Amino acid sequence: MSSKDESAPAETETNTLSPSAPTRQQSSTDAQGQFSAAVDDLLDQLQHKFDTTSREMFGKFDDMARRLDELEASLSAAGDAGAPTSPTPK
């Protein structure tokens, strides 16, 4: 009786593993596919955020450059208007 008990679990174990092996491989492939899709989605979101932030930063840089140009022109005009004229030689 003990010899039958020892061989029975071995057969059950072998039968249990064989049908589940393709299922494990499929679930592994599905999990990899889902992981790849999630990573692709995350990268798309990051790219979109990066593009938006870059666009905003370049817009602010352009605005700052325009304002600095206006300030420089204003200071130059004020300096020219407020500068005393040099005396003409007699």
C-alpha positions in Angstrom: 0.0 0.0 0.0 2.8 2.4 0.7 4.3 1.9 -2.8 1.0 2.9 -4.4 0.8 6.0 -2.2 4.3 7.1 -3.2 3.7 6.7 -6.9 0.3 8.3 -7.0 1.4 11.8 -6.0 4.2 11.7 -8.5 1.8 11.0 -11.3 -0.6 13.7 -10.1 2.2 16.2 -9.9 3.4 15.4 -13.4 -0.1 15.7 -14.8 -0.7 18.9 -12.9 2.4 20.6 -14.2 2.1 19.6 -17.9 -1.3 21.3 -18.7 -0.4 24.4 -16.6 3.0 25.0 -18.3 1.4 26.7 -21.5 -0.9 28.7 -19.3 2.0 30.0 -17.3 3.8 30.9 -20.5 0.7 32.6 -21.8 0.1 34.5 -18.6 3.8 35.5 -18.6 3.5 36.8 -22.2 0.3 38.6 -21.3 1.9 40.1 -18.2 4.9 41.2 -20.3 2.5 42.7 -22.9 0.6 44.6 -20.2 3.8 45.8 -18.7 5.1 47.0 -22.1 1.8 48.8 -22.7 1.9 50.4 -19.3 5.5 51.6 -19.9 4.6 52.9 -23.4 1.6 54.8 -21.9 3.8 56.2 -19.2 6.4 57.3 -21.7 3.8 59.0 -23.8 2.5 60.9 -20.8 6.0 62.0 -19.9 6.7 63.1 -23.5 3.4 65.1 -23.5 4.3 66.8 -20.2 7.8 67.5 -21.3 6.6 69.0 -24.6 4.1 71.2 -22.7 6.7 72.3 -20.2 9.2 73.0 -22.9 6.7 75.1 -24.9 5.8 77.1 -21.7 9.4 77.7 -20.8 10.4 78.9 -24.3 7.4 81.2 -24.3 8.5 82.7 -21.0 12.1 83.0 -22.3 10.8 84.8 -25.4 8.6 87.1 -23.3 11.6 87.9 -21.0 13.9 88.6 -23.9 11.2 91.0 -25.4 10.8 92.8 -22.1 14.6 93.1 -21.6 14.9 94.5 -25.1 12.2 97.1 -24.3 13.9 97.9 -21.0 17.3 98.4 -22.8 15.7 100.6 -25.4 13.9 102.6 -22.7 17.1 103.1 -20.7 19.0 104.0 -23.9 16.4 106.6 -24.8 16.3 108.0 -21.3 20.1 108.2 -21.2 20.2 110.0 -24.5 17.5 112.5 -23.5 18.9 113.2 -20.0 22.6 113.5 -21.1 23.8 117.0 -21.1 25.0 118.2 -24.4 28.7 118.7 -24.6 29.7 122.3 -24.8 30.8 123.4 -28.2 34.3 124.7 -28.4 34.5 128.5 -28.8 
